[in-house]
Structures are given as C-alpha cells and as structure tokens.
Amino acid sequence: MYFVEVLVFVSILYFVIRPIYNAFLFTRPLRFRISFFTPTSLGVEYEDISLTSKDGTILDGWYIKSRNGAAVILLHGHSGNRLAMNYHAEALLKAGYGVLAFDLRAHGNSGGKRFARSQCEVDDVLTAVTYISKRPDVTAAGIGIAGVSVGGLLAIQAAAQTVAIRAIWADGASPATMGDMYPPYSLKSRYQLAMQRYYMWLIDLFVKRPSLPNNIDLFAKIAPRPIYFVSTGTAGEQRLVRHYVEHVQEPKTLWEIPDGRHAEGWHAREEEYGRNLVSFFDQNLVHKSSSRVVLPIEEQSTTQTEEQNMTTETTKTADANDEIAYDATIPMSWANMVAFSLFPIGYILFFWPYRQIWGESVLANVIGVDFSDFILILVIFFASILVHEWLHVFGFTRVGKAPKTSVKYGFSWKGLAPYAHCSAQMTTAAYRISVALPGIVLGVIPAILGIVLGVWWLTAWGTLMFAAAGGDLAVLLAIRKVPKDAMVQDHPSKAGCQVLNSADI
C-alpha cells in the first residue's frame, strides 16, 4: 500500500504542485540585489542610472559611455540581475561599445512587485531605448540589444515596437505565448507542451495582464533588421529557436551550442561567443571601427615609468587572483527539480524503513494529527528553517573562516524565507561543508534517530528538514566538479558559487 502512497504523492507533487510553485516564482522572482560588483572592477567609468518606466516603475542600472558611437542594451534572464550579463558587457566594452545594463522589474535593485510576459516589461525596455537614444555619445543608427532567455523575448518584442533598435541578439529567447511553441513531434513532446500550457496559464492567473503577441507574428515587423539567434542544448530550446528561425526573414543567423546550458552558452564557448557577439554588432550598427581599444585600466599601465609599471604589474596580479574564472552553478529550474525530488527520496529513505521496523506508517501518523498539533508543527518548522540558515552562517564563519561582516543573515519578505549569503572567499571543501551542514544536522541525523528509537514525529521532522535542504543539494551538485582546494565565493543570484582565478583549475 505504501507504494501507492508514494506514487500518488509524487504524481500530485510533480504534475500539479510543481507547476504552481514554478509559476508563482516566475511572477514573484526571488530578488538578488547588487552588492559587491560595479563596472569599476572592469576598469571603466560608469554612471548609476534610474529609469522611470511608463507606469512609474523605477529601473536601476549602469551606463558605460560609448567610445565608438554605438551602444548595446543588455537584458538578463529571469531570477537574475544585471550582473548575469557581465560577460557580454566586458566583450562589448573592449570593442568600444557603450553598454546599458539594468535590472528588469521585480529583479535586483529595480522596483516592481510582479513580473510577467506583458507589455509592462516591454515598456521597460523601450524606456531604456529612449534613454540611450538621447545620449550624445551614441549615433541614431548605433543602438543594438542583446537579451538572454526572457531577456531575449523582451528584446524581440521591443524591437517590433521601435525602429531605434537596429540589431537584435537573442540567446535562448522564451516564448511569448503557446502560439510560439513548435508543433508536437512525439508523445513526450505532447506531454511537455501540455505542461507548458498549464504553466503559462498559471502565470496569467497570478498576474492578470494582457498577453503579448506571438514572437513569430512580430518578425515581419522587425525585418529587414538582423536577428542573431543562439540556442543551447539539443532538446526543447533547440526546437523552439529553430521554429523561430523558420518564421524570420533574412538577414538572420542561427548559432547552436549543443554542449551549452540555457543562458550559459558563453560559458561553453567563451572565446567564440565573445567574437560572434562583437562581430554581429560590428556588421550591423553604425560605429567607428578605429575605436577598438583595450579597456582604460590596461591603457594606463602602458604609459607609466618603468618603476610604476613594476608596481602596477604587482597590483594587477593580485587583482587577477580575485577575478572570477567561471560560475559553478545550476539553473534555477533544475535546482527546483532537485529540491522537489527530495520529498519522494526522503519518503523512501526514512518513512519506508520506519514502517518496516515498527509496523506503522509515519505518513498515517502525520495525516492523523489534530489542528492544534498542526499549528505546533508549523511553528517548529519555521523555527527550524531559521536554524537551517543559522547553520549555514556557522559553517561560513567557523569552517570557512569567513569574517562575520561578510555574512548577511536575514529574512526575505519577497521570498517569505530567511536567507544567508557569504561574500567572502573560502576553499571548496569548506564551502561544501557549510552548504551540507543543515541537511545533515537537522535532517539526516534526526530522521535516523527517529527510525532507531521508534519515534515517528522525529522521523517525520527529519524527513521534512531533509527535503528543505533540496536547494543545498542543488548547490552541491553544481560544484561537484570543482577541486576541493579551489577558492570560491557564494554566488549572489544563482544556486552555486563563483570559482576564482587564484584556484588551481
């Protein structure tokens, strides 16, 4: 009978609750604010800008002045912020382009309480276009746009509404509606499309805004302006982007990166991605080709005296040790999948052995609690979540030897959950221990004790805390290939960490 219980539990969790949870997070993304990085880390001067969108929403961002008369607007993906476009920004800045990077509404430091695929988000991009078109350092035919994931969707939608955008780079662009989806080609694809339809319907339900028009219906309005499509992987994204390309008139380009992950194609083809990005805008935006120079910080070092050069070289070497080599992260969609998978795994690891040893069902005991006991369980659960995050802090400061000032511990009203983030560097081994500590101390150990002692509520509580550590397991999976002695720091907006150049990798 307990196999039926597991099957029913997993089915409801996966087919009903998971899409609701993901749709809720899409409309109310967890907010990761800008804290430790600015463009000065790239050796350039920048301006902090605040744009006021059509509905009054404030959008925070950076603008780096153009040196070649052209500039590109960068749009990050869902659940990120402008830092997610650092690679694109650096490649363009080295080529002389101006860059405007801002946080989408309800993301990063920008205003807004809800996010959706709607005209409000497109108006935000059009506001950025208006700002950049008034810059004296940018020519009228020198404005391009580059978007990743949902940023690619917004780039396409905005380009259809203004001719000021002269070239569009769309990396893994999301569908605007189900009308953008490719036709079903197998039984599995029919299931995937049905789940996608359910998911997008839930998003519309949570945020009651009119839907955008289909992307494929807008390509005619964009032509003859060029679009450069990028797709990663060999599954749904590849088929979706190919479906886009079939509906686009020339000029168009498709670059497929089968070994890349969604929104991380640049990581799989680092040098080639940067060359293609710059080459695309070089060919399609009005610019001064003679402005292709190195970043200012590198220019300064060549004009100093020999003694100053020695000092500068020492400083640059020290800074290089702190630069980010690559991100060891896992997409949030996969992190959610890992987190949800721990419920059935916990059931099999703990509930099943308890029933075999003691002859009673933990799940039946849980379901049979009365209302007062249920309230007590909720109180204990939320208290345990606070302890969960405190154990991360304990790991960062005691195991990772991070200073207390580098650790942020608090409660996110946006995500309705406590959080702990550490900006200090530590070894991968110490980081792994800090991440795994709550799941072991609050989850695995109590669950096993409950099985040994025959205490059903202790087993249930340990299993719940084990499942609550699903996000931590996702982080451990993301960093599984990082050497244990490498220096890392907690990623500010993704599940995983950033590996530093000082690491022996």
C-alpha positions as CSV (number, residue, x, y, z in Angstrom):
1,M,0.0,0.0,0.0
2,Y,2.8,2.4,0.8
3,F,4.0,2.1,-2.9
4,V,0.6,3.5,-3.9
5,E,1.1,6.3,-1.3
6,V,4.5,7.2,-2.8
7,L,3.1,7.1,-6.4
8,V,0.1,9.4,-5.5
9,F,2.4,11.8,-3.6
10,V,4.9,12.1,-6.4
11,S,2.2,12.4,-9.1
12,I,0.5,15.3,-7.3
13,L,3.8,16.9,-6.4
14,Y,5.2,16.8,-9.9
15,F,2.1,17.3,-12.1
16,V,0.1,19.7,-10.0
17,I,2.1,21.4,-7.3
18,R,5.4,21.9,-9.1
19,P,4.0,23.9,-12.0
20,I,2.0,26.1,-9.5
21,Y,5.2,26.7,-7.5
22,N,7.3,27.5,-10.6
23,A,4.6,29.8,-11.9
24,F,4.4,31.6,-8.6
25,L,8.2,32.1,-8.5
26,F,8.1,33.4,-12.1
27,T,5.6,36.1,-11.2
28,R,7.3,36.8,-7.9
29,P,11.0,36.2,-8.6
30,L,13.4,36.0,-5.7
31,R,15.2,39.3,-5.6
32,F,19.1,39.3,-5.6
33,R,20.3,42.9,-5.1
34,I,23.5,44.3,-6.5
35,S,26.0,44.3,-3.6
36,F,29.7,43.7,-4.3
37,F,30.4,44.4,-8.0
38,T,30.4,47.5,-10.2
39,P,31.9,48.2,-13.6
40,T,35.0,49.7,-11.9
41,S,36.0,46.1,-11.5
42,L,36.4,46.1,-15.3
43,G,38.5,49.2,-15.2
44,V,35.9,51.6,-16.7
45,E,34.0,54.6,-15.5
46,Y,30.2,54.3,-15.3
47,E,27.1,56.1,-14.4
48,D,24.4,54.8,-12.0
49,I,21.1,55.4,-13.7
50,S,17.5,55.2,-12.7
51,L,14.9,55.0,-15.4
52,T,11.2,55.7,-14.9
53,S,9.1,53.3,-16.9
54,K,5.7,54.2,-18.4
55,D,3.8,53.0,-15.3
56,G,6.2,54.8,-12.9
57,T,8.3,51.7,-12.0
58,I,11.9,52.7,-11.2
59,L,14.6,50.7,-13.1
60,D,18.1,50.8,-11.7
61,G,21.1,50.2,-13.9
62,W,24.5,51.2,-15.2
63,Y,25.6,53.0,-18.3
64,I,29.2,52.9,-19.6
65,K,29.9,55.6,-22.2
66,S,30.4,54.5,-25.8
67,R,33.8,55.1,-27.5
68,N,32.7,54.1,-31.0
69,G,29.4,55.8,-31.4
70,A,27.3,52.7,-30.8
71,A,25.8,51.1,-27.7
72,V,24.0,47.9,-26.7
73,I,21.2,47.4,-24.2
74,L,21.7,44.2,-22.2
75,L,18.7,42.2,-20.8
76,H,19.3,39.4,-18.3
77,G,17.2,36.3,-17.7
78,H,14.6,35.5,-15.1
79,S,15.6,35.4,-11.4
80,G,18.9,37.2,-12.1
81,N,20.1,40.8,-12.3
82,R,22.4,42.9,-14.5
83,L,25.4,41.0,-13.2
84,A,24.3,38.0,-15.2
85,M,25.3,40.0,-18.4
86,N,28.9,40.8,-17.2
87,Y,30.4,38.6,-19.9
88,H,28.5,40.3,-22.7
89,A,29.3,43.7,-21.2
90,E,33.0,43.1,-21.0
91,A,33.3,41.8,-24.6
92,L,31.4,44.8,-25.9
93,L,33.3,47.3,-23.8
94,K,36.6,46.0,-25.1
95,A,35.4,46.6,-28.6
96,G,34.5,50.2,-27.8
97,Y,30.7,49.9,-27.4
98,G,28.7,51.7,-24.8
99,V,26.6,49.4,-22.6
100,L,23.4,49.9,-20.7
101,A,22.6,47.1,-18.3
102,F,19.7,47.3,-15.9
103,D,17.7,45.1,-13.6
104,L,14.3,44.0,-15.0
105,R,11.3,45.0,-12.9
106,A,10.9,42.9,-9.8
107,H,14.5,41.9,-10.1
108,G,17.7,43.2,-8.5
109,N,17.5,46.8,-7.3
110,S,14.6,47.8,-9.6
111,G,11.1,48.5,-8.5
112,G,8.0,46.5,-9.2
113,K,6.3,43.7,-7.3
114,R,5.2,41.3,-10.1
115,F,6.9,40.1,-13.3
116,A,5.2,38.6,-16.3
117,R,5.4,38.3,-20.1
118,S,3.4,41.5,-20.7
119,Q,3.6,45.0,-22.2
120,C,4.8,46.5,-18.9
121,E,8.1,44.6,-19.2
122,V,8.4,45.7,-22.9
123,D,7.7,49.3,-21.9
124,D,10.7,49.0,-19.5
125,V,12.9,48.1,-22.4
126,L,11.5,50.9,-24.6
127,T,12.3,53.3,-21.7
128,A,15.9,52.1,-21.9
129,V,15.9,52.7,-25.7
130,T,14.6,56.2,-25.2
131,Y,17.4,56.9,-22.7
132,I,20.2,55.6,-24.9
133,S,18.9,57.3,-28.0
134,K,19.3,60.7,-26.3
135,R,22.9,60.0,-25.3
136,P,25.3,62.3,-27.2
137,D,27.9,59.6,-27.5
138,V,25.6,57.3,-29.5
139,T,24.5,57.7,-33.1
140,A,20.9,57.2,-34.2
141,A,21.8,54.0,-36.1
142,G,24.1,52.7,-33.4
143,I,21.6,51.1,-30.9
144,G,21.6,47.3,-30.5
145,I,20.1,45.0,-28.0
146,A,21.1,41.6,-26.5
147,G,18.9,39.5,-24.4
148,V,19.1,36.1,-22.7
149,S,16.1,33.8,-22.0
150,V,13.2,36.1,-21.0
151,G,15.5,39.0,-21.9
152,G,15.7,37.7,-25.4
153,L,11.9,37.6,-25.5
154,L,11.7,41.2,-24.4
155,A,14.4,42.2,-26.9
156,I,12.3,40.8,-29.8
157,Q,9.1,42.4,-28.5
158,A,10.7,45.8,-28.0
159,A,12.4,45.7,-31.5
160,A,9.0,45.2,-33.1
161,Q,7.7,48.4,-31.4
162,T,10.6,50.7,-32.3
163,V,12.9,51.1,-35.3
164,A,15.5,52.7,-33.0
165,I,16.8,49.1,-32.2
166,R,19.0,48.3,-35.3
167,A,20.2,44.8,-34.4
168,I,18.9,42.0,-32.0
169,W,20.9,39.3,-30.3
170,A,18.5,36.7,-28.8
171,D,20.0,33.9,-26.8
172,G,17.5,31.2,-25.8
173,A,14.6,33.6,-26.2
174,S,11.5,32.5,-24.2
175,P,8.1,32.1,-25.9
176,A,5.6,34.9,-25.5
177,T,2.6,32.6,-25.8
178,M,1.8,29.0,-26.7
179,G,1.5,30.2,-30.3
180,D,5.3,30.4,-30.4
181,M,5.8,26.8,-29.5
182,Y,6.9,24.2,-32.0
183,P,4.4,21.5,-33.2
184,P,4.4,18.3,-31.2
185,Y,6.5,15.6,-32.7
186,S,6.2,12.7,-30.2
187,L,4.1,11.5,-27.3
188,K,6.7,13.0,-24.9
189,S,6.6,16.4,-26.7
190,R,2.8,16.4,-26.4
191,Y,3.1,16.0,-22.7
192,Q,5.8,18.7,-22.4
193,L,3.6,21.1,-24.4
194,A,0.6,20.3,-22.2
195,M,2.6,21.1,-19.1
196,Q,3.9,24.3,-20.7
197,R,0.4,25.4,-21.5
198,Y,-0.7,24.7,-17.8
199,Y,2.4,26.6,-16.6
200,M,1.8,29.7,-18.8
201,W,-1.9,29.6,-17.9
202,L,-0.9,29.8,-14.2
203,I,1.3,32.7,-14.8
204,D,-1.5,34.6,-16.5
205,L,-3.7,33.7,-13.5
206,F,-1.2,35.0,-10.9
207,V,-0.6,38.3,-12.9
208,K,-3.7,39.5,-14.6
209,R,-2.1,41.4,-17.5
210,P,-2.9,41.1,-21.2
211,S,-0.6,38.6,-23.0
212,L,2.0,39.7,-25.5
213,P,1.6,38.9,-29.2
214,N,3.4,35.8,-30.5
215,N,7.1,36.4,-31.3
216,I,6.7,34.6,-34.7
217,D,4.0,37.2,-35.7
218,L,6.4,40.1,-35.0
219,F,9.4,39.1,-37.1
220,A,7.8,40.6,-40.2
221,K,7.8,44.0,-38.4
222,I,11.4,43.6,-37.4
223,A,12.7,42.8,-40.9
224,P,14.9,43.8,-42.6
225,R,16.8,44.4,-39.3
226,P,19.1,41.5,-38.5
227,I,18.5,39.0,-35.7
228,Y,21.1,36.6,-34.3
229,F,19.6,33.6,-32.6
230,V,21.5,31.4,-30.1
231,S,20.3,28.1,-28.8
232,T,21.9,25.7,-26.3
233,G,21.4,22.0,-25.7
234,T,19.7,19.6,-28.0
235,A,16.2,19.5,-26.6
236,G,13.3,21.9,-26.3
237,E,15.2,25.1,-26.6
238,Q,16.9,24.0,-29.9
239,R,13.5,23.1,-31.4
240,L,11.9,26.4,-30.2
241,V,14.7,28.5,-31.6
242,R,14.7,26.6,-34.9
243,H,10.9,27.3,-35.0
244,Y,11.6,31.0,-34.6
245,V,14.2,31.0,-37.4
246,E,11.7,29.3,-39.8
247,H,9.5,32.4,-39.4
248,V,12.2,35.1,-39.7
249,Q,13.1,36.8,-43.0
250,E,16.6,37.5,-43.9
251,P,19.0,38.7,-42.6
252,K,19.1,36.1,-39.8
253,T,21.7,33.9,-38.2
254,L,21.4,30.8,-36.1
255,W,24.2,29.5,-33.8
256,E,23.5,26.3,-31.9
257,I,25.7,25.3,-28.9
258,P,24.6,21.7,-28.2
259,D,27.1,21.4,-25.2
260,G,25.8,24.5,-23.5
261,R,23.2,25.1,-20.8
262,H,20.3,27.5,-21.1
263,A,21.6,31.1,-20.8
264,E,25.2,29.8,-20.4
265,G,26.2,29.3,-24.0
266,W,29.0,31.8,-23.4
267,H,30.4,29.6,-20.7
268,A,30.6,26.6,-23.1
269,R,32.2,28.6,-26.0
270,E,33.8,31.5,-24.2
271,E,36.1,32.9,-26.8
272,E,33.9,32.2,-29.8
273,Y,30.8,33.6,-28.1
274,G,32.5,37.0,-27.5
275,R,33.8,37.1,-31.0
276,N,30.5,36.4,-32.6
277,L,28.7,38.9,-30.3
278,V,31.0,41.7,-31.2
279,S,31.2,40.8,-34.9
280,F,27.4,40.8,-35.2
281,F,27.1,44.3,-33.9
282,D,30.2,45.4,-35.8
283,Q,28.5,44.4,-39.0
284,N,25.1,45.9,-38.2
285,L,25.5,49.0,-36.2
286,V,26.9,52.4,-37.3
287,H,30.2,52.8,-35.3
288,K,33.7,54.0,-35.5
289,S,35.9,51.0,-36.2
290,S,39.0,52.8,-35.1
291,S,37.7,52.9,-31.5
292,R,38.6,49.2,-30.9
293,V,41.0,49.6,-28.0
294,V,41.7,47.9,-24.7
295,L,40.0,48.9,-21.5
296,P,41.2,52.1,-19.8
297,I,42.8,50.2,-17.0
298,E,45.1,48.5,-19.5
299,E,45.8,51.7,-21.4
300,Q,47.1,53.4,-18.3
301,S,49.7,50.7,-17.5
302,T,51.5,51.3,-20.8
303,T,52.1,55.0,-20.2
304,Q,53.8,54.7,-16.8
305,T,57.5,54.8,-16.0
306,E,59.4,51.5,-15.5
307,E,59.1,51.7,-11.7
308,Q,55.4,52.5,-11.9
309,N,55.0,49.6,-14.4
310,M,56.5,47.2,-11.8
311,T,54.1,48.4,-9.1
312,T,51.1,48.3,-11.5
313,E,52.0,44.7,-12.6
314,T,52.2,43.6,-9.0
315,T,48.8,45.1,-8.3
316,K,47.2,43.7,-11.4
317,T,48.5,40.2,-10.5
318,A,46.9,40.5,-7.0
319,D,43.6,41.6,-8.6
320,A,43.7,38.8,-11.0
321,N,43.7,36.3,-8.2
322,D,40.3,37.7,-7.1
323,E,38.7,37.7,-10.6
324,I,36.0,35.2,-11.3
325,A,37.3,32.3,-13.5
326,Y,33.8,30.7,-14.0
327,D,30.5,30.1,-12.4
328,A,29.8,26.7,-10.9
329,T,26.1,27.0,-10.8
330,I,22.9,25.1,-11.7
331,P,19.9,26.7,-13.4
332,M,17.1,27.6,-11.0
333,S,14.7,25.3,-12.9
334,W,17.0,22.3,-12.2
335,A,17.5,23.5,-8.6
336,N,13.7,23.4,-8.1
337,M,13.6,19.9,-9.6
338,V,16.3,18.7,-7.2
339,A,14.5,20.3,-4.3
340,F,11.2,18.7,-5.1
341,S,12.9,15.3,-5.7
342,L,13.9,15.1,-2.1
343,F,10.3,14.6,-0.9
344,P,9.9,11.2,-2.5
345,I,13.6,10.3,-1.8
346,G,13.1,11.2,1.9
347,Y,10.0,9.1,1.9
348,I,11.9,6.0,0.6
349,L,15.0,6.6,2.8
350,F,13.2,7.2,6.1
351,F,9.4,6.6,6.0
352,W,9.8,3.1,4.4
353,P,12.4,1.8,6.8
354,Y,10.4,3.1,9.8
355,R,7.3,1.2,8.6
356,Q,9.3,-2.0,8.0
357,I,10.8,-1.9,11.5
358,W,7.9,-0.6,13.6
359,G,4.9,-1.7,11.6
360,E,3.2,1.6,11.4
361,S,3.1,4.4,8.8
362,V,4.7,7.7,9.5
363,L,2.6,9.3,6.9
364,A,-0.6,8.0,8.5
365,N,0.5,9.5,11.8
366,V,1.2,12.8,10.2
367,I,-2.2,12.9,8.4
368,G,-3.9,12.0,11.7
369,V,-2.7,14.9,13.8
370,D,-5.4,17.4,15.0
371,F,-5.5,21.1,14.3
372,S,-3.6,22.2,17.5
373,D,-0.8,19.8,16.8
374,F,-0.7,21.0,13.2
375,I,-0.2,24.6,14.4
376,L,2.6,23.5,16.7
377,I,4.3,21.6,13.8
378,L,4.1,24.8,11.7
379,V,5.8,26.8,14.4
380,I,8.5,24.2,14.9
381,F,9.0,24.1,11.1
382,F,9.5,27.8,10.7
383,A,11.8,27.9,13.7
384,S,13.8,25.0,12.2
385,I,14.2,27.0,8.9
386,L,15.7,29.8,10.9
387,V,18.1,27.4,12.5
388,H,18.8,25.9,9.0
389,E,20.1,29.3,7.8
390,W,22.0,29.9,11.0
391,L,23.9,26.6,10.4
392,H,25.0,28.0,7.1
393,V,26.3,31.1,8.9
394,F,28.0,28.8,11.4
395,G,29.7,26.9,8.6
396,F,30.8,30.0,6.7
397,T,32.3,31.6,9.8
398,R,33.7,28.6,11.6
399,V,34.6,26.1,8.9
400,G,35.2,28.6,6.1
401,K,36.9,31.2,8.4
402,A,34.9,34.0,6.8
403,P,34.6,37.2,8.8
404,K,31.2,37.9,10.3
405,T,30.9,41.1,8.4
406,S,31.0,39.2,5.1
407,V,27.9,37.2,6.0
408,K,24.3,38.5,5.5
409,Y,21.6,36.7,7.5
410,G,18.1,37.9,7.5
411,F,14.5,37.4,6.2
412,S,13.4,38.0,2.7
413,W,9.8,39.2,2.6
414,K,9.8,38.8,-1.1
415,G,10.6,35.1,-0.9
416,L,8.9,34.7,2.5
417,A,12.0,32.8,3.8
418,P,15.2,33.5,5.7
419,Y,18.5,33.6,3.9
420,A,22.2,33.5,4.5
421,H,24.8,34.8,2.0
422,C,28.5,35.0,2.3
423,S,30.6,37.2,0.1
424,A,34.0,36.1,1.5
425,Q,36.3,33.6,-0.2
426,M,36.9,30.1,1.1
427,T,38.0,26.7,-0.2
428,T,35.6,24.5,-2.0
429,A,35.9,21.9,0.8
430,A,34.8,24.4,3.4
431,Y,32.0,25.7,1.2
432,R,30.7,22.2,0.7
433,I,30.6,21.5,4.5
434,S,28.9,24.9,5.1
435,V,26.2,24.1,2.5
436,A,25.6,20.5,3.6
437,L,25.6,21.2,7.4
438,P,21.8,22.0,7.8
439,G,20.6,18.9,5.8
440,I,22.8,16.6,7.9
441,V,22.2,18.2,11.4
442,L,18.5,18.9,11.1
443,G,17.5,16.3,8.5
444,V,19.5,13.0,8.2
445,I,20.6,12.6,11.9
446,P,17.1,13.2,13.4
447,A,15.4,11.0,10.8
448,I,17.8,8.1,11.5
449,L,17.4,8.6,15.3
450,G,13.6,8.5,14.8
451,I,13.9,5.2,13.0
452,V,16.2,3.7,15.6
453,L,14.1,4.9,18.6
454,G,10.7,4.3,17.0
455,V,9.7,8.0,17.3
456,W,7.5,8.7,14.3
457,W,7.4,12.5,14.7
458,L,11.2,12.7,14.9
459,T,11.4,10.7,11.6
460,A,8.8,13.0,10.1
461,W,10.6,16.1,11.2
462,G,14.0,14.9,10.0
463,T,12.5,14.0,6.6
464,L,10.9,17.4,6.3
465,M,14.2,19.1,7.1
466,F,16.0,16.8,4.7
467,A,13.6,17.9,1.9
468,A,14.0,21.5,3.0
469,A,17.7,21.1,2.2
470,G,16.9,20.5,-1.5
471,G,18.3,23.8,-2.6
472,D,21.5,22.9,-0.7
473,L,21.7,19.6,-2.6
474,A,21.4,21.5,-5.9
475,V,24.4,23.7,-4.9
476,L,26.4,20.6,-4.1
477,L,25.6,19.1,-7.4
478,A,26.6,22.4,-9.1
479,I,30.0,22.4,-7.5
480,R,30.7,18.6,-7.7
481,K,33.5,19.0,-10.3
482,V,35.2,22.0,-8.6
483,P,38.6,21.0,-6.9
484,K,38.3,20.8,-3.2
485,D,41.2,23.3,-2.7
486,A,39.9,25.9,-5.2
487,M,39.0,29.3,-3.8
488,V,35.3,30.1,-4.3
489,Q,32.7,32.6,-3.1
490,D,28.9,32.3,-2.8
491,H,27.1,33.2,-6.0
492,P,24.9,36.3,-5.4
493,S,22.0,35.2,-7.6
494,K,22.3,31.6,-8.6
495,A,22.5,28.1,-7.0
496,G,26.2,27.5,-6.7
497,C,29.4,29.6,-6.4
498,Q,31.9,31.5,-8.3
499,V,35.3,29.9,-8.8
500,L,38.2,32.4,-8.6
501,N,41.2,32.6,-10.9
502,S,43.5,32.0,-7.9
503,A,42.2,28.4,-7.9
504,D,44.3,25.7,-9.4
505,I,41.8,24.6,-12.0
